[in-house]
Amino acid sequence: MIPEFKQFILPVLQFLGDGKSHTIKECTNNIQQIFSLSNEEMEQLLPSGSEGIVKNRTNWALTYLKKSGLAYSEKRGIFQITKSGKELLKNPPNPITPKYLAEHYPTFKDFATSSPIPASQPTTPIELTPIDELDSAFKKINSQLADDLLNQILLMSPKAFELLVVKLLEAMGYGDGTITPYTNDDGIDGVINEDKLGLDKIFLQAKRWKTDETVGAPEVQKFIGAIISHGGTKGVFVTTSKFSKKAYELSTASIKFILIDGQRLANLMIQYNLGVSTSQVYAIKKVDTDFFNDEFGE
């Protein structure tokens, strides 16, 4: 498990403690060894997908050390410990938190509280990296959006919900779909044709149930039986509520089926821009080193 950001600062300072110059990559590799992080954990990206989590937090740890006067950068991307940094390593707190840095190093406090803050709001140092704060806010906004989507979906008719499920699968790239007539649908609410001739089909079941209700194993078992009766091998069961543990435990060798509960349904709609629109866009920029190298020969 990747440690939270405040756990990065002391190990990074200790790595710089040899007095040598180190790159961000070297510091990141050392973090991997210190916390025994797997390659999969090292490849985990921020929710925005812009950068690896470990690299981002290592980079911000270096920035915090630099803003505190505990490290300096002789040139972009190269860091070295300062006299103050060596002094702190004699008896460092574990962990070194942003709060500690703000309380002991005025230059970091100035950096941490540089954004305008309303007089009614107490000034507190940054406990997360700015990117982590943005990602946290992004998650909160999407969580509320998911709730709003489910509330909107519950106002739809059952047939409209079935059409919504078909549109979602189409948006995800699974092919053209249709909903089945109410009469004689045999427990199948829709069909997605994965190929143009309709030789490979995904059968759909859509249950617009209240969010506090649970779809049990018997309902899922009936859906599996309906797929088999139609000669199918694939199915997707979507509900606005949730599935029971036994429903998730069902398996069959001949049928592949996916269960999508309300929370996942809303998240997929957000991911594939179905039923949502973009309200605001924030562009996060960084220095373009290629520009300076190509244009000015630096």
N, C-alpha and C positions, 0 to 999 in steps of 0.2 A: 504493500500500500504506500502510495506517495505521501510523505509527511506534509503537514500544513506549512505554510510559508515561513512562519517564525522559527521553525526548526532548521531552516537552511542557513541562517545568518552566522551562527557560531562555527559550524563546520567549514564554511567558506573562508572565514577569517583565520581559522586554524591552518587551512591549506596555504594561505598566503603567508603564514607565520615563518616560513623558511627564508623569507627575505628576497626570494627570487621573483622575477616577473612571470605572470601566468595569464594565459588567454581564458576567455569565457568557456571555450571548449574543454580546456584542461580542468577548470573548476567544476564543470558539469560532469565530466567523467569521474572526478573524485567524489562528487555527491553520489553517483551511482554505486561506487564501492562502499562508501560510508554507510549507506542505508540498504545495501544489498538489493538494489532495484533490478528487476528483470528487464530484458530488452523490450518486452511488451509494455511495461510501465514507462520505460524511457520514450516510447513512441506515442504514448497517450497525448492527445492534443487538447488545447483549451476548447471550451464549447464553441468558440468562434471559428476554430479550425486554423487559426493564423499561425500557431507556433506550438511546440511541445511544452507541456506543463513544467517538466523538470528544468528545461533550458530557460524558460521564462522566469521561474522562481529563482534560479541561480543568478540570472542577469539582474533581477531586482535586488537580490541580496547584496550583490556587488555595488549597485547604485546606492543602496541604503548605507553601506559601509563608507562609500566615497562621500556622500552627503554629510556623514557624521565626522569626517576627517580621520577615519580609521584605516582607510586605504586611499590610494590615488591612482589615476590613470595616466601613465606616461605618454600614451597615445591610444587612439580609439581601440577598444577591445583588449587592451593589455593592462593588467592591474598589479599593484605591489602594495605591501603593508606599510603603514606609517609608524612613526615613533609612538603615537597615541594608541595605535592598534596593538603594538607589541606590549605596551603597558597594560592594556585591557586583558590580554591573553595570560597575564600572570595570575589573575583571579577573576575569570569571567563568569557571569551568571549563565545558567543553562536552563532554558534557552536565552539567547540575546533577543529580546523582543523589540518591536518598533517603539513600544511605550518606554522601555528602558533607554533606548537611544534618545528619545525626545526629552527625557528627564535629565540626562547627563551630558548631552551634546547640543548646544544652542543652534548650531548650523543645521542639524537634522530637524530640530523643532521648527525652525523657520521654513524648511522645505516641506515638512509634514502639514503645516497649517497655512500654507501659502495661498490656498483657495479661499475666496470670500465666504465667510460663515455668518449667518444671521446672529444678531446680538443675543437673541433668546436661546440660541443653541450653544451648549458648552463646547469649547475647543478640545478635541481629542485627537491623539496621533493616529496615523494610519496603521491598522493591524493587519491589513491585507495589501497586496500589491494593487496598484491602480487597475491593472488588467483583471485581477481577481475580483475587485469590487464591481467592475463593469459586467463581468460574467455572472456574478452573483445577482446583480440587478436584472440582467437579461433572463436568468432562470426564474426569478420572482415574477417578472412581467409575463413570461410564457406560461407559468403556472396559473396565473389569474386568467390569462387568455384561454387556456385549456378548460377551465371551469366555465367561463362565459360561453365557449363553443358548445359544451355539453348541455348547458341550460337552453341554448338556442335549438339544439338538435331535438331536445325533449318536447319542443313545441311543434315539431314536424309530425305529419301523419306517418303511419307505418310504411305506406307505399313510398312516400317521399324519402324516408330514411333508407329504404332499399335502394332507391335510385342514387342517393348520396354515396352509399357503399360501393356501388358500381363505378361511379365517377372517381372515387378515391383509388380504386384498383387501376383504373385507366390512367390516372395521373401518375401512378407509381410505375407505369410502363408495362403493365401486364397484358395489354391488348384491348380489343373492343369488347364491350359488355352490353348485356340487356337484362332487364328484370323480367321475371316470369309472371304470367297472369295469375290473379288470385285463385281462379278455379283450376283445380287439378295441378297445383304446383308441387305436390308430393314433398313438401318440406324444403324445397329449393326456391330461394327468393331471387336469385340472379345467376347469370352465367357469364364468365369471361372467356373469350376465345383467344388463346395465346398465339394461334396462327391464323392466317387469312382464311383457310378452308374450314376452320372450326374442328380440326382433328384432335387438338389438345385443349381440354377445357378445365377451367377452375369453377367449381360450384360454390355458390355463396348462400349463407344464412345470415339474416340480419334481425336482431332482437332489440327493439327500442324499449328497453325496460328502465324503470326508475333506478337511479344510481345506488340506492341502498339495497337493491334486490340482487340475487345471486343466480346465475345460470349453473345448474347442476350437471352431473355426469349423464343422467337420463336424457336430457335435451341434446347434449353433444352426441350421445350414442345414436339417437334418432337421426341426427344429421349425417352421421357416418353411414347409417343404413340407407338413407336417401341417396347419397353419393354412389353407393354400391349398386342400388337399383337402377341408376341411370348409366351404369357402366363407366363411371368416372374413377379417377385415382387421386384427385386433388380437391381440397376444399378449404374455405376460409369462413370461420364463424365470427361474426362481429356483433358486439353488444355495447350498449351505452352503460351497462352496469358492470358487474365483475363475474368471474368464473370461480367455482368452488375448487378446492384443492384436488378433489377426486376427478373433476373434469380435466384438469391439467395432467393428471396421471394416466388418463386414457391413452392407449396407443394401439396401432394396428399395423401389420406388416404390409397390407395391400393398399392402404389409403394414407396419403400425406395430408395432414390438415393443420391449420394454424388458428389459434384462438386470439382474438384481439379484443381486449376489454375497453371500457370507456376512456380510461386515461391514455392508453396507447393510441386509441382512435383519434383523440384530440391532438395528441403529439404528432401523429402522422399527417393530419390535416394541416397543422402548422408547418411541418417540414416540407410538404408538397404544395403549399400555398393554395389550399382548397378551402373556400369559405372565409378567408382572411385577406387583409390588404396591408401593405406597408404603411405605417404611420409616420415613422421618422428614421433617418439613416445617419449614423455617425461614422465618419471616416477616421480611422486611427493611422497616423502617418509615422514614418521613421526616416532616419537619414539614408539617402541613396548613395552608398559609397561608390557604386559603379559610375555614377554621374561625375563625381569628383575625380575618380581615377581616369575615366575616359576623356573628360573635357579638359582637365588641368594637369594630367600626368602626375597626380599625387601618389 
